[in-house]
């Protein structure tokens, strides 16, 4: 079956409850879902694996339902935590839910532009499943079908109960019940037969399948994709300073591009399969071309461009590529700056030291753009032939600032840049 083989070949399939699901989802017009916790106002690059898995199902004309777990976010997932989570306020959850919802829509729209395909999807808030339900209804509809014995078997719960120095509240203990009810509601009301999630959630998935079988005497399916790590076993989507967010205001398209372009050679072929929609044959060609001149990092550039294109759109991918070429390439930097429109230029200067021209002399400009800590050091750097103005070496401290197209480019040594804009 094409779908099953595609997911295997790309490394997106870890485990399934029953391979029969591929027969169902090769028939088209089936529905599946994957959920996201609104613990922050943005998803991160690790979440992106869920999107890419869902896309391959959608490309077989199935419908993807993305759930933002607002209701479960009110409680907090006990998994992976040694102590009780702090509750987020309703206002924060509402803000996070709306931000993530818009982010999901934007990424899926970008994927449609990249693939030239119309995809079927829907974004829901699971608060709608619970807002009209009383506690008595919840006990009858959900608790009745779940034993405490089975819930105690979950490793993250058992550890918190058995360790005398830790504890788990009834609230967090109930988290998995809310998630199960999501699956039940979607199965019952929207015909969703499949949930996709990370490999470490396997116990939850198979438990929910069993509960649907008990309550409705119907069969549902589970599919897990792997937790992605790099070749050093570091969790994918993390940098040395933070998570790599999908919100451009938290991690700019350029910073995402740079994170990906610094991927090790060992990891790139796998990431091309996991994170892009390139055909496997096309990926083989990229690998072959890279191996001809590895020093040019060709496949890293392809990976970075393709991923940024999906997450932020083609224009932002091209802009991130231009900025990377500006900072690290050999192209004519003045010509590149001159080719930018005003919006592109504004994006450029956000990533580079810049300021508006205020009639300073050259020495003050070097200080005010942090290329030199003092006028004395600026003079010393000029005498050491370290300063360039518009890519021409500055030979005298008395040189006047010069502009090309209302832009001046200052550089210290090879890599430290500042852009001066004339009003």
Secondary structure as the mmCIF struct_conf table of DSSP 4:
data_model
#
loop_
_struct_conf.conf_type_id
_struct_conf.id
_struct_conf.beg_label_comp_id
_struct_conf.beg_label_asym_id
_struct_conf.beg_label_seq_id
_struct_conf.end_label_comp_id
_struct_conf.end_label_asym_id
_struct_conf.end_label_seq_id
HELX_RH_AL_P HELX_RH_AL_P1 UNK A 2 UNK A 9
TURN_TY1_P TURN_TY1_P1 UNK A 10 UNK A 11
STRN STRN1 UNK A 15 UNK A 16
BEND BEND1 UNK A 17 UNK A 17
TURN_TY1_P TURN_TY1_P2 UNK A 19 UNK A 19
HELX_RH_AL_P HELX_RH_AL_P2 UNK A 20 UNK A 25
TURN_TY1_P TURN_TY1_P3 UNK A 26 UNK A 26
BEND BEND2 UNK A 27 UNK A 28
STRN STRN2 UNK A 31 UNK A 36
BEND BEND3 UNK A 39 UNK A 42
STRN STRN3 UNK A 44 UNK A 44
HELX_RH_3T_P HELX_RH_3T_P1 UNK A 45 UNK A 47
HELX_RH_AL_P HELX_RH_AL_P3 UNK A 48 UNK A 58
TURN_TY1_P TURN_TY1_P4 UNK A 59 UNK A 61
STRN STRN4 UNK A 63 UNK A 68
HELX_RH_AL_P HELX_RH_AL_P4 UNK A 70 UNK A 73
TURN_TY1_P TURN_TY1_P5 UNK A 74 UNK A 75
TURN_TY1_P TURN_TY1_P6 UNK A 79 UNK A 80
BEND BEND4 UNK A 82 UNK A 83
HELX_LH_PP_P HELX_LH_PP_P1 UNK A 84 UNK A 89
HELX_RH_AL_P HELX_RH_AL_P5 UNK A 90 UNK A 115
TURN_TY1_P TURN_TY1_P7 UNK A 116 UNK A 116
STRN STRN5 UNK A 120 UNK A 125
TURN_TY1_P TURN_TY1_P8 UNK A 126 UNK A 126
HELX_RH_AL_P HELX_RH_AL_P6 UNK A 127 UNK A 130
TURN_TY1_P TURN_TY1_P9 UNK A 131 UNK A 132
HELX_RH_AL_P HELX_RH_AL_P7 UNK A 135 UNK A 141
TURN_TY1_P TURN_TY1_P10 UNK A 142 UNK A 142
HELX_RH_3T_P HELX_RH_3T_P2 UNK A 143 UNK A 145
HELX_RH_AL_P HELX_RH_AL_P8 UNK A 148 UNK A 152
TURN_TY1_P TURN_TY1_P11 UNK A 153 UNK A 153
BEND BEND5 UNK A 154 UNK A 154
HELX_RH_AL_P HELX_RH_AL_P9 UNK A 155 UNK A 162
TURN_TY1_P TURN_TY1_P12 UNK A 164 UNK A 165
HELX_RH_AL_P HELX_RH_AL_P10 UNK A 170 UNK A 173
TURN_TY1_P TURN_TY1_P13 UNK A 174 UNK A 174
HELX_RH_AL_P HELX_RH_AL_P11 UNK A 175 UNK A 190
STRN STRN6 UNK A 192 UNK A 198
HELX_RH_3T_P HELX_RH_3T_P3 UNK A 199 UNK A 201
HELX_RH_AL_P HELX_RH_AL_P12 UNK A 202 UNK A 216
STRN STRN7 UNK A 221 UNK A 225
HELX_LH_PP_P HELX_LH_PP_P2 UNK A 226 UNK A 228
STRN STRN8 UNK A 229 UNK A 229
TURN_TY1_P TURN_TY1_P14 UNK A 231 UNK A 232
HELX_LH_PP_P HELX_LH_PP_P3 UNK A 234 UNK A 234
STRN STRN9 UNK A 235 UNK A 235
TURN_TY1_P TURN_TY1_P15 UNK A 236 UNK A 237
STRN STRN10 UNK A 238 UNK A 238
BEND BEND6 UNK A 240 UNK A 242
STRN STRN11 UNK A 243 UNK A 243
STRN STRN12 UNK A 245 UNK A 245
BEND BEND7 UNK A 246 UNK A 247
TURN_TY1_P TURN_TY1_P16 UNK A 248 UNK A 250
BEND BEND8 UNK A 251 UNK A 251
HELX_RH_AL_P HELX_RH_AL_P13 UNK A 253 UNK A 261
TURN_TY1_P TURN_TY1_P17 UNK A 262 UNK A 262
HELX_RH_AL_P HELX_RH_AL_P14 UNK A 265 UNK A 275
HELX_RH_AL_P HELX_RH_AL_P15 UNK A 280 UNK A 292
BEND BEND9 UNK A 293 UNK A 293
HELX_RH_3T_P HELX_RH_3T_P4 UNK A 294 UNK A 296
HELX_RH_AL_P HELX_RH_AL_P16 UNK A 298 UNK A 312
HELX_RH_AL_P HELX_RH_AL_P17 UNK A 314 UNK A 328
BEND BEND10 UNK A 329 UNK A 329
BEND BEND11 UNK A 331 UNK A 331
HELX_RH_AL_P HELX_RH_AL_P18 UNK A 333 UNK A 338
TURN_TY1_P TURN_TY1_P18 UNK A 339 UNK A 339
HELX_RH_AL_P HELX_RH_AL_P19 UNK A 342 UNK A 351
BEND BEND12 UNK A 352 UNK A 352
STRN STRN13 UNK A 353 UNK A 356
BEND BEND13 UNK A 359 UNK A 359
HELX_RH_AL_P HELX_RH_AL_P20 UNK A 362 UNK A 368
TURN_TY1_P TURN_TY1_P19 UNK A 369 UNK A 370
BEND BEND14 UNK A 371 UNK A 374
HELX_RH_AL_P HELX_RH_AL_P21 UNK A 375 UNK A 383
TURN_TY1_P TURN_TY1_P20 UNK A 384 UNK A 385
STRN STRN14 UNK A 387 UNK A 389
TURN_TY1_P TURN_TY1_P21 UNK A 390 UNK A 391
STRN STRN15 UNK A 392 UNK A 393
TURN_TY1_P TURN_TY1_P22 UNK A 397 UNK A 398
HELX_LH_PP_P HELX_LH_PP_P4 UNK A 399 UNK A 401
STRN STRN16 UNK A 404 UNK A 404
TURN_TY1_P TURN_TY1_P23 UNK A 405 UNK A 406
STRN STRN17 UNK A 407 UNK A 412
TURN_TY1_P TURN_TY1_P24 UNK A 413 UNK A 415
STRN STRN18 UNK A 416 UNK A 421
#
